Amino acid sequence: MTAYSDDTSPPVLAPDGVTIRLPLRGRTEDGIHYRGYEELQPGEDGYDELLPLARANAAEPDDPPERPVDPETLALILRDSGLDGAGGWSP
């Protein structure tokens, strides 16, 4: 997999007000292109240097979902995927 920074996009301060997102894009060995972010937390290399630029490009807060998650449907999905057991993910 190849990954490289998206030099055309500045770092962005995530809606949590702490995390810095560095835009990435790349291509898998199968030729599938993707876009995403590398996230930096306080204390990581480069965080302090990027923070002023990221603050200038703060992300908008995430919109709340149009409909709340149905707990029964979520439970069925987690059970079917095997994530409801001990050590698995739970809401």
N, C-alpha and C positions, 0 to 999 in steps of 0.2 A: 504494500500500500504506500502510495506517495502522499505526503501532506506538505503544505507550504502555507505561509502566512498570506493573508489577503492584504497586500500592501496598499490597496486603494481605499481600505476602510480603516478608520482610526479605532483605538480601543474604546470600549463602551462600558460604562458603569451599570451593572445589572440593577434590576428593580429593588434588590435587597439593600442597595446603597453601600455595599462593601466589596462584593465580587467584581473583578475586572474581567471582561470578556474580550479575548483577542480573536478576531475573525480568522477562520482557517478554511481552506478548501483543498480538495485533492481528488485523487482517482485511485480506485481499488485495482488490484491486479486483473480483475475481470473487465476493466474499462468503465466502471460505474463512477460517475462524478458525484461528489458530495460537498456540502457546505456545513460548517459547524463553528464551534467556538472552543478555544482553550481558555480555561478559567484560572485566574490567579487570585489567591487569598492573601491577606495581610501576612507579611513575614517571608513570602516567597521572593526569589530573585526577580528584580525588575518591577516589583509592585509599586514601591515608593516613587520611582521615576515615571511610571505610567499613570499614576493616580490623578494628577492635575488634568492631563489630556482626557482621561476617561470621564472625569467629572463634567467636563465641557460637553461630553457626548452621552449624557445619562439616558438610559433607556426609559421609555414610558412604563408606568406600572402595568402589570398584566391585568387584562380585563377579567372580571369574574365570569365563571361559566354561565351560559344562558340557562342551563338547567342543572340542579344539583345531582351528584352521583347517587344512583339508587343503590342502597346498601345490599339488597338481595342480589342484584345483577352483579355487583362487584364481587360478592362472596362466591357466586357461581363461576365467574371468570377465574378467580384465584384458585378455586378448587380444581377446575378443569386444567389449569396450567401447572398444578402441583406446587403453587406458592403459598398454600394456606397451612402447610404442616409446620412442625417445629423447626425453627431456624429460618423459615421463609419470611417473605415480606408480609406485612399486615398494615392496614390503614390506621 
